[in-house]
Amino acid sequence: MPKTKLTLSIDRDVIKDAKSQAILTDTSLSDLVETFLKSVGRSWVDELRLKLGIKERYVSYEDIIKRRPKGYFSERVIRSMRDDRSNRISR
């Protein structure tokens, strides 16, 4: 898969710690960030997929939206996940 350059603004101390971790694990800072971003994206989609009872693993959130169960159950699950996520972010 082709790579894309990304510019981020991050606290200097966080960058220093991340570079140290990259050195200790014999990887690049880019690979460390990419691994983290993949885990964040996948975990949210996988959580939604499992809570909705969808057995197949889909590539994107849009695929889940197209195939998810309709009705009150799915709305309740998604609302609950959004509330949980909002509470974690606001802390």
C-alpha positions in Angstrom: 0.0 0.0 0.0 1.4 3.4 -0.9 2.5 5.7 1.9 1.3 9.3 2.4 3.3 12.0 4.2 1.5 13.4 7.3 2.4 16.5 9.4 1.5 16.4 13.1 1.9 18.9 15.9 2.8 17.0 19.1 4.3 18.0 22.4 8.1 17.7 22.3 8.3 15.4 25.4 5.8 13.0 23.8 7.9 12.9 20.6 11.1 12.3 22.6 9.4 9.4 24.5 8.0 8.0 21.2 11.4 8.1 19.5 13.0 6.3 22.5 10.3 3.6 22.3 10.9 3.3 18.5 14.6 2.8 19.1 14.0 0.2 21.9 11.7 -1.8 19.6 14.0 -1.4 16.6 11.3 0.4 14.5 10.8 3.8 13.0 8.6 6.5 14.5 6.4 6.4 11.4 5.8 2.7 11.9 5.1 3.2 15.5 2.5 5.9 14.7 1.0 3.8 11.9 0.6 0.8 14.2 -1.1 2.9 16.8 -3.5 4.5 14.2 -4.4 1.0 12.8 -5.2 -0.3 16.3 -7.4 2.7 17.0 -9.4 2.4 13.8 -9.8 -1.3 13.9 -10.8 -1.6 17.5 -13.7 0.8 17.1 -15.0 -0.8 13.9 -14.5 -4.3 15.4 -16.4 -3.3 18.6 -19.3 -2.0 16.6 -19.3 -5.1 14.3 -19.4 -7.5 17.3 -22.0 -5.5 19.2 -24.3 -5.5 16.2 -23.8 -9.3 15.7 -22.1 -9.0 12.3 -19.8 -12.0 12.0 -17.8 -11.0 8.9 -15.0 -8.5 9.2 -15.5 -5.6 6.9 -12.9 -3.2 5.5 -14.6 0.0 6.4 -17.2 1.7 8.6 -19.3 2.4 5.5 -19.6 -1.3 4.8 -20.9 -1.9 8.3 -23.5 0.9 7.9 -24.7 -0.7 4.7 -25.1 -4.2 6.2 -25.9 -3.5 9.8 -29.2 -4.6 11.3 -31.9 -1.9 11.2 -34.2 -0.7 13.9 -34.1 0.1 17.6 -31.4 -2.4 18.5 -28.7 -1.0 16.3 -29.6 2.6 17.1 -29.4 1.8 20.9 -26.0 0.1 20.4 -24.5 2.9 18.4 -25.9 5.6 20.8 -24.4 3.7 23.7 -21.0 3.5 22.0 -21.1 7.2 21.1 -21.9 8.1 24.7 -19.1 5.9 26.1 -16.6 7.4 23.6 -17.7 10.9 24.4 -17.3 10.2 28.1 -13.7 8.9 27.6 -12.7 11.8 25.4 -14.1 14.5 27.8 -12.2 13.2 30.8 
